[in-house]
Amino acid sequence: MFHYLKFANYFISTLLGISTVLLGQHWILVGFAVFVAFYVIGDAFFGEDMSQPKLNNKMFLDAMLYASVPTTILLLSVCLWIVTPYDWTFMHWISDHFVYDFVAAKQNTNLAELAVAVVFCGLMLSGVATVVGHELVHRVGNKTAVTTGRWLMSLSFDASFSIEHVFNHHVHVATEKDPVTAPRGRSVYIQVPLAIYGTSKAAWEIEKKRLQRKKLPVLSLQNQYITGWLMTVAWLVLATILAGWQGLLFVSGVGIAAKVILEIVNYMEHYGLVRHPRQRVEPRHSWNNNRKISCWAMFNLPRHSHHHARGAVPFEKLEAMPDAPIMIGGYISTMLLVLIPPLWYRLMASKLQHWDETMANEQELAILAQQKTERISAKAQRRRLI
């Protein structure tokens, strides 16, 4: 039973995080700090999960995935409550029957605390909605799963993830055609906007070609790229109705934060690795991570090497792949490291060298040599311009 319940990790920590946001004021800062520390310290001290249990209760596993829907709605509700200018009778009732005055706490929460809440809620949304949405959109034969995944992803302006991720990223990973694979020497601050633009463009092109093959109109509700954005608009309209322009801004900020976090994670998972386009995708073409807390919180998404080698494998069957290239740390600790590019480059140098010497083939080494030549040339050109 433990191997089932361990995946409840993120829901429990998210519910606790939501509680601190609901408490408002300095509790938002405390909750954010404790949340991040739990994952950073937990990954550092609890080590790796190399187990491969046979989990056959598919109904229970699916129930855990779909539990993300009410959890996401609860998170969204709290986001709206802490900024709404309107009176919510229900919250007044709760304040009257509990020892804590949630209404007064909301009124006394300042802008700095709300700014932290945007990032904090974005981090929680990226775990509850984005991670589960990712798992569900891979179930391409299951319309309910894909549609649910798209609604979850649409909160972060990314329902088209169901198009680009499955039919572009997994096909072109570790090549120049993949917008989320960052070449060596490119910082996360450059990569994130490029990835956001590149994935959106790729999703549009894929969907346009699909409709053209079927002789269907591109500008129509049969276009999943368009309906994906309509899903996002529906969330934003709901936020505006319930919490005015303040709710619109806050939920938009949370969604943008979640999207940025997704692209930071993509950066970590694929940085500096290359593959010849004609080669099949192997475990060595993605950075892997078996840290217990990260794996349990993210439905085994950190077992990324197996996920890319076999994209249709459900999360409970992903293998540890101990011989795959290993990420530098747990997921949140690595996210913090990539935000400091000089430190990130220094720490990754030895890992990339090891990959070059023990995992890369001749074609991949040739690609890396070409990329290095291009980097040197671009750097020299910038110096001449200065």
C-alpha positions in Angstrom: 0.0 0.0 0.0 2.9 2.3 0.7 3.9 2.3 -3.0 0.5 3.7 -3.8 0.2 6.2 -1.0 3.7 7.7 -1.6 2.2 9.5 -4.6 -0.1 11.4 -2.3 3.0 13.4 -1.2 2.3 16.4 -3.4 -1.4 16.6 -2.5 -0.7 16.7 1.2 2.1 19.3 0.9 -0.1 21.3 -1.5 -3.1 21.3 0.9 -0.8 22.5 3.6 0.6 25.2 1.3 -2.9 26.3 0.3 -3.7 26.6 4.0 -0.9 29.0 4.6 -2.0 31.2 1.6 -5.5 31.2 3.1 -4.1 32.4 6.4 -2.6 35.3 4.6 0.0 37.9 5.7 3.4 36.5 6.9 2.0 33.0 6.8 2.4 33.1 3.0 6.1 33.6 3.4 6.4 30.9 6.0 4.5 28.5 3.9 6.6 29.1 0.8 9.9 28.8 2.7 8.8 25.5 4.4 7.4 24.1 1.1 10.7 24.7 -0.8 12.8 23.6 2.2 10.8 20.3 2.5 11.6 19.3 -1.1 15.2 20.5 -1.1 16.1 18.9 2.2 14.0 15.9 1.7 15.7 15.0 -1.6 19.1 15.6 0.0 18.5 13.3 3.0 16.1 10.6 1.8 18.2 9.5 -1.2 16.9 7.7 -4.2 14.0 5.4 -4.9 15.3 2.6 -7.1 12.3 0.3 -6.4 10.1 -1.1 -9.2 7.0 -2.4 -7.5 4.2 -3.9 -9.5 1.2 -1.6 -9.0 -1.9 -3.3 -10.5 -4.7 -1.3 -8.9 -5.3 0.9 -11.9 -8.5 2.4 -10.6 -6.7 3.7 -7.4 -3.8 5.1 -9.4 -6.2 6.9 -11.7 -8.2 8.2 -8.8 -5.0 9.8 -7.4 -4.4 11.5 -10.7 -8.0 12.8 -11.1 -7.9 14.1 -7.5 -5.8 16.9 -8.9 -9.0 18.4 -10.4 -10.7 19.3 -7.0 -7.3 20.2 -5.6 -6.6 22.6 -8.4 -10.1 24.1 -8.0 -9.4 24.5 -4.3 -6.1 26.2 -5.1 -7.8 28.5 -7.6 -10.5 29.4 -5.1 -8.0 30.4 -2.5 -6.1 32.5 -5.1 -9.3 34.4 -5.9 -10.3 34.8 -2.3 -7.1 36.5 -1.2 -7.5 39.3 -3.8 -11.3 39.6 -4.3 -12.9 42.9 -3.5 -16.2 41.2 -3.1 -17.7 39.7 0.1 -17.9 36.0 0.0 -20.5 35.0 2.6 -19.1 31.6 3.0 -15.7 33.0 4.1 -17.4 35.3 6.6 -19.2 32.2 8.0 -15.9 30.3 8.3 -14.3 33.3 10.1 -17.3 33.5 12.5 -17.0 29.8 13.4 -13.2 29.4 13.7 -10.7 31.0 16.0 -9.0 32.7 13.0 -10.4 35.7 11.2 -9.7 34.9 7.5 -11.4 38.1 6.4 -9.2 40.4 8.5 -6.1 38.4 7.4 -6.9 38.9 3.8 -7.4 42.6 4.3 -4.0 42.9 6.1 -2.0 41.0 3.4 0.3 43.4 1.7 1.5 43.6 -1.9 4.9 42.0 -1.2 3.1 39.0 0.4 0.7 38.8 -2.5 3.7 38.8 -4.9 5.2 35.8 -3.0 1.8 34.2 -3.2 1.8 34.4 -7.0 5.0 32.4 -7.2 4.0 30.0 -4.4 0.6 29.3 -6.0 2.3 29.0 -9.4 4.7 26.4 -7.9 1.8 24.4 -6.4 -0.2 24.7 -9.7 2.8 23.4 -11.7 2.8 20.3 -9.5 -0.9 19.6 -9.1 -2.1 20.7 -12.5 0.9 20.6 -14.9 2.4 17.3 -13.7 -0.9 15.5 -13.8 -1.9 17.2 -17.0 1.3 15.9 -18.6 0.5 12.4 -17.6 -3.0 12.6 -18.9 -2.3 14.1 -22.3 0.0 11.2 -23.0 -3.0 8.9 -22.9 -3.9 9.8 -26.5 -6.4 7.0 -26.8 -8.4 8.2 -23.8 -10.5 11.2 -24.7 -11.5 11.9 -21.0 -7.9 11.8 -19.9 -6.6 14.1 -22.7 -9.5 16.6 -22.2 -8.9 16.7 -18.4 -5.2 17.2 -19.0 -5.9 20.0 -21.4 -8.2 21.8 -18.9 -5.5 21.5 -16.2 -2.8 22.7 -18.6 -5.0 25.6 -19.8 -4.7 27.3 -16.3 -1.0 27.9 -17.2 -1.9 29.1 -20.8 -0.7 25.8 -22.2 -3.5 23.6 -23.3 -1.6 23.3 -26.6 0.9 21.3 -24.6 -1.2 18.3 -25.5 -0.2 18.9 -29.2 3.4 20.1 -29.0 4.7 17.9 -26.2 3.4 14.6 -27.5 3.9 15.1 -31.3 6.9 17.4 -31.4 9.0 17.3 -28.2 9.0 13.6 -27.9 9.8 13.2 -31.6 12.6 15.8 -31.8 14.0 15.7 -28.2 17.7 16.5 -28.0 17.8 17.9 -31.6 17.7 21.4 -33.0 14.0 20.9 -33.9 13.0 20.6 -30.2 12.4 24.1 -28.8 12.8 23.0 -25.2 16.2 21.4 -25.5 18.7 24.1 -24.6 22.2 23.9 -26.1 25.2 24.2 -23.9 26.0 27.7 -22.7 22.5 29.0 -23.1 21.1 30.4 -19.8 17.7 29.6 -18.5 16.8 33.3 -18.9 17.3 33.1 -22.6 15.9 29.6 -23.0 12.5 30.1 -21.3 11.1 32.8 -23.6 12.5 30.9 -26.6 10.8 27.7 -25.4 7.5 29.4 -24.8 7.5 30.9 -28.3 8.9 27.8 -30.0 6.4 25.3 -28.4 3.4 27.6 -29.2 4.5 27.9 -32.8 5.2 24.2 -33.2 1.7 23.4 -31.7 0.0 25.7 -34.2 1.9 24.2 -37.2 1.2 20.6 -36.1 -2.5 21.3 -35.7 -2.7 23.3 -38.9 -1.2 20.4 -40.9 -3.5 17.9 -39.2 -6.6 19.8 -40.2 -5.3 20.4 -43.7 -4.7 16.7 -44.2 -8.3 16.1 -43.2 -9.5 19.0 -45.4 -11.0 20.8 -42.4 -10.9 24.6 -41.8 -7.9 25.7 -39.8 -9.8 28.7 -38.3 -12.5 26.7 -36.6 -13.4 25.1 -33.3 -12.0 21.8 -34.7 -8.6 23.4 -34.2 -7.4 22.2 -30.8 -4.9 25.0 -30.6 -7.8 27.5 -30.7 -10.0 25.5 -28.3 -7.1 25.3 -25.9 -6.9 29.1 -25.7 -10.7 29.2 -25.3 -10.2 27.0 -22.2 -7.8 29.5 -20.8 -10.2 32.4 -21.6 -13.0 30.5 -19.7 -10.8 30.3 -16.6 -10.0 34.0 -16.8 -13.6 35.0 -17.3 -14.6 32.9 -14.2 -11.8 34.6 -12.2 -13.0 38.0 -13.3 -16.6 37.2 -12.3 -15.6 35.9 -8.9 -12.9 38.4 -8.0 -12.9 41.3 -10.5 -9.8 42.6 -12.3 -7.8 41.7 -9.2 -8.7 38.0 -9.7 -7.9 38.3 -13.4 -4.5 39.7 -12.7 -3.7 37.3 -9.9 -4.8 34.1 -11.7 -2.9 35.3 -14.8 0.2 35.8 -12.7 -0.1 32.3 -11.2 -0.6 30.7 -14.6 2.4 32.5 -16.1 4.5 31.5 -13.1 3.4 27.8 -13.6 4.3 28.0 -17.3 7.7 29.5 -16.6 8.3 26.8 -14.0 7.4 24.2 -16.6 10.0 25.6 -19.0 12.6 25.8 -16.3 12.0 22.1 -15.6 12.3 21.3 -19.4 15.6 23.2 -19.3 16.9 21.0 -16.5 15.7 17.8 -18.0 17.4 18.3 -21.4 20.2 20.8 -21.1 23.2 20.2 -23.2 22.3 16.7 -24.6 22.2 16.0 -28.3 21.0 13.3 -30.6 21.2 12.8 -34.4 17.7 13.2 -35.8 17.8 9.7 -37.4 18.7 8.0 -34.2 16.0 6.6 -31.9 15.5 8.3 -28.6 17.3 6.4 -25.8 17.5 6.8 -22.0 20.8 8.6 -22.4 19.1 11.5 -24.2 17.5 13.0 -21.0 18.7 13.8 -17.5 17.3 11.3 -15.1 16.4 11.7 -11.4 15.4 9.1 -8.8 15.3 11.2 -5.7 12.5 9.9 -3.5 10.7 13.2 -2.7 10.8 14.5 -6.2 9.6 11.2 -7.7 6.8 10.7 -5.2 5.7 14.3 -5.6 5.7 14.3 -9.4 4.2 10.9 -10.2 7.6 9.6 -11.3 8.1 12.4 -13.9 11.8 12.7 -12.7 12.3 9.2 -14.2 12.6 11.1 -17.3 15.0 8.9 -19.2 12.6 6.0 -19.4 9.7 8.4 -20.1 11.4 9.7 -23.2 12.5 6.2 -24.3 9.0 4.9 -23.9 6.6 7.9 -23.9 3.4 5.7 -23.7 4.4 4.0 -20.4 2.2 5.1 -17.5 3.9 6.8 -14.5 3.7 3.8 -12.2 5.7 1.6 -14.6 8.5 4.0 -15.3 11.9 2.5 -14.3 14.8 4.0 -12.4 17.3 3.6 -15.2 20.4 3.8 -13.0 22.7 3.9 -16.1 21.1 7.0 -17.5 22.7 10.5 -17.1 21.8 11.7 -13.6 20.5 15.2 -12.9 22.6 17.3 -10.5 20.1 17.2 -7.6 16.4 17.0 -6.7 14.0 18.9 -8.8 13.4 22.0 -6.7 17.1 22.2 -5.7 18.1 22.0 -9.3 15.5 24.7 -10.2 17.2 27.0 -7.8 20.7 26.2 -9.3 19.7 27.0 -12.9 18.7 30.5 -11.7 22.4 31.2 -11.2 23.9 30.5 -14.7 27.6 30.7 -13.8 27.2 28.2 -10.9 25.0 26.0 -13.1 27.6 25.9 -15.9 30.3 25.1 -13.5 28.4 22.2 -11.8 27.2 20.8 -15.1 30.7 20.8 -16.8 31.8 17.5 -15.3 28.4 15.8 -16.0 28.5 16.9 -19.6 32.1 15.8 -19.9 31.1 12.4 -18.5 28.3 12.1 -21.0 30.6 13.0 -23.9 33.2 10.5 -22.9 30.9 7.5 -21.9 27.5 7.9 -23.6 27.8 10.0 -26.8 28.5 8.3 -30.2 30.5 9.8 -33.0 27.6 11.5 -34.7 26.7 13.2 -31.4 30.2 14.3 -30.8 30.3 15.8 -34.2 27.1 17.8 -33.4 28.6 19.0 -30.2 31.8 20.1 -32.0 29.7 22.0 -34.5 27.7 23.7 -31.7 30.9 24.7 -30.0 32.3 26.2 -33.2 29.0 28.2 -33.6 29.2 29.4 -29.9 32.8 30.6 -30.4 31.9 32.4 -33.6 28.9 34.1 -32.1 30.9 35.2 -29.1 33.6 36.7 -31.4 31.0 38.5 -33.4 29.5 40.0 -30.3 32.9 41.3 -29.2 33.4 42.9 -32.6 30.1 44.7 -32.3 31.2 46.1 -28.9 
